[in-house]
Each structure stands twice: as C-alpha cells, then as structure tokens.
C-alpha cells in the first residue's frame, strides 16, 4: 500500500568530498546543502562496487556484486533477482524512471538478435522509462539538440563524439574549460530536469515513486557556459598523487585508459600536467554545480506543489571518481575516492534537521530503506538494511563495509589481465574497510594492500608486508571470509521443508 511519494536521485560519478569535504567549499551546491540541512547526511557512505552497471545493479537489488554477479558494464543481471522496481510494484507504486539504470538483461530465452542485447544501458526490471537519457546509446536528448539546430555528426577517429567538443573562445584549438557547443538551457541536465518536472506535475494527485538519474558529472568533462568557468582551477586543492608501489598500479598504468575523459584525450592519465589536471577538476566541479542548480528546481517544485512534507528524498551517486588522485581518473580502482559517495535522506520518518551520521553505510542499504518507507520488508536475499533502524538506534552500527571491483573483460583481455597474467575469473579485488583499517584482497595471488586510515587517510603506504602488522592482516582476512560466508545468496536458505 502506497504511503507517500519517493524521489530517488542518483548522480553519476560524484565523489563524496564535493559535497562534504576538502573540495566542497570550492563548489557552489546551495541546493544539495539545503537538502542536507533539512535531512540527514551520511558522512561515511560507500558504494559496494564499481563501475556504473555493477554499482546500479547493487542499488536496484540491494545485493553485493558477489551475489548479483552483474560485475561489469554489459554483464547481464540474472532475472531471478528481486529488484527495487519489481518490489515497489508490489507496494502499489508504478516505478518511474527519468534517466537510466545501465541494466543488461538476462539473455535466457531471448533471441541473439534482440536489440536489447546490443547495449549495456537497459532498464532495470519493473521500471517504466519515461525519459531516455542513455550516455552511449541514447537518442532522445540528441534528437532534441538536432531540433534546436545542432549538427551532431561524429569526427572520424575521435573517441569522444563531436557533441562534446568544446567551442574555442579565442579562435584556437579548444581548451578543456572552453564551453560546450550547447547552451545551459539545452544541456542534458537541463533537458532531463525539464522532462521530469513536466511528468511529475500531472501526478500530484496520487503517490508516486520516481528514480531520477543524472549523467553528470560523468565524463566527457565539458560544461556549458557559465558552468565551464564557474569554479577557479587555481582555487581547488591539488589531487593527492602519492601512491603505494604495487603491481595493481603498474597494471593500471600499463596502457592508455579513460580516453573518454574529455575531447581529444589520448588516455595518458599519468601524463596529465598540473595545469590540465586543475582545469579538469574545475570543469568536473562546474558540472556538479550545474546539477545542483537543477536539483533546486526539483526541490522548489516539491515545495510549491505542497508535496515536500510527504516525499522521501534520497540523493546519492552510483560511484565516485579518482579525479587525479594517484594520477588515476575514473572509477576502476580500489581506493576510497572511487567508492566513497554522498548520501542524503530527507522526508517523513527521517529525524533530520542537518543531522550528520558518521557510521559506515553501504549502497545496498538504499533499496531496503525505500521498501521500508513503502511499508514492505526487503526480500531475505538483500544484503543491506533499512537506514531507519540505524537512525533510530535500533540497529548496531556496521563494523565494516565490503566492496568489490572486477578488472577483466570476457574475450578481450584488459590491461590488468595482460600485465598481471590473470584470466577473467581472477582479475578482481575485494575490499574490507573499517573506520581505521582497510584491507584489499586481489585475486590470482596478487599481493594484498593494507592501509591504516587513521595515520594515512590518502592510502599512500601499503603495510601488508610489514611484519608488525601481521596480526592485523590475519584478523582482517578472517573478517572478510566471515563476511563473505555470512552474506552468500540467502534467497532460500531461511526455509526448510520436509525435515
């Protein structure tokens, strides 16, 4: 039975310290700050996996990657898993999707020629796609731009579509912080918000559940004016470039990567100089500011339509972004900036008013939280727990968070597979992170990592081989094994028949 509105907002590739941390004071986000000031900000919230597809599969299923097994972009999500969309239908809601969920369908029973099997940006089961905003395969926003007179032809041999080629301000070759060819009123962020507000405006007479997913600040890093220069590159703190010596980093830098970072990028992440790095970080921050502006429009709509007091608002990100830390870009990593993401809750039953929660929380907690609000218990298989219990003090804080990453690709070995000499089933990592200690276990016999976050929050010194920390290593290995054993697929294990 429906109990109120639910607005689940997900940004793409937003790291937590843009909202609360060293970078936050340099980025204008008055509307996200407003939401946090009226609700609860979870300061130590982590996605349980990267990149986009796996992270969103965990958001939709409440499962760790080891259980849903949609471990890469393009890896199918098995149809037997309960999803947030399907469960919310059981609560009487029609799940509305404004954006994308990056869900690759289970091919069982599908014809190999089915076009849904040609893209990874499918719709999570149970959702009704009202606004299509797929980054790679999307056609709706480009069609809008064509109607506005834009020429969207690709340039031969260029990785990033010409749509994201900045317009030179001085008649020369485009610079990183030159403006996008489309205006702020025509941007993907503006378009998605316009369409969302129009659709919600006619649904005010009955409870609704909307999943609003913004592409930004996901690359390509180009922003429309004035957001392209809204943040001063010189004012931003420099990235933390120190990194431990480790085979994983050797493999990561063994070949070009992240060629879609910005128009014309050759994939040499380590070769980005200080000036270009600062400009990229500033454009990224400008894209966050742009999303914030349009989030303000959404919050204003809730206020003016009289729905704010009856709407649970959840704001988070699918995963983070390295943003030049350790000279890495993107989210295919094992370090905190790729996993530490914002989470804000505001609405009925949430004792907020600017409350900050420092306890560790995981992205798998969000689906059970939404279902609790809708009056339904989460399926037994879900790995997360409703955050309402934590906020009420009815549930002990989590001792650790568990995270995973896969660095392989079937049939096309990745740079990590080639350099480390691993097949696709071994080129992965599992991470157990406590408030102080962080243990990273790699498959295939690759040496582990251990960080003391109390003295080394930037994860620069690997203590795994230090005899003085052997006992800590043993304890964390056992804790990870216990966690994996406890959380194996539990759909049917709580039942027993004929015994």
Secondary structure, DSSP 4 states (H G I P E B T S, - for coil): ---SEEEEEEESS--GGGTSSTTGGGS--HHHHHHHHHSEEEEEEE-SEESHHHHHHHHHH---HHHH---STTPPBPTTS--HHHHHHTTT--EEEEE----PBP-TTS-TT-GGGS-S--PPTT-EEEEE--TTT--HHHHHHHHTT---PPPTT-SS-GGGPPPPSSSSSPPTTSPPSS-GGGSHHHHHHHHHHHHHHT-TTS--EEEEE--TTPSS----TTGGGSS-GGGSPPP-------HHHHHHTSS---TTSSTT--S-GGG--HHHHHHHHHHHHHHHHHHHHHHHHHHHHHHHTT-GGGEEEEEEES----TTGGG--SS-SSSHHHHB--EEEESTT---SSEEEEEEEETTHHHHHHHHHTT-PPPTT-----HHHHHTT-SPPBS-EEEEEE---TTS--HHHHHHT--TTTSEEEEEE-SSEEEEEESTT---EEEETTT-TT-----TT-GGGHHHHHHHHHHHHHHHHHTS--TTTT-----
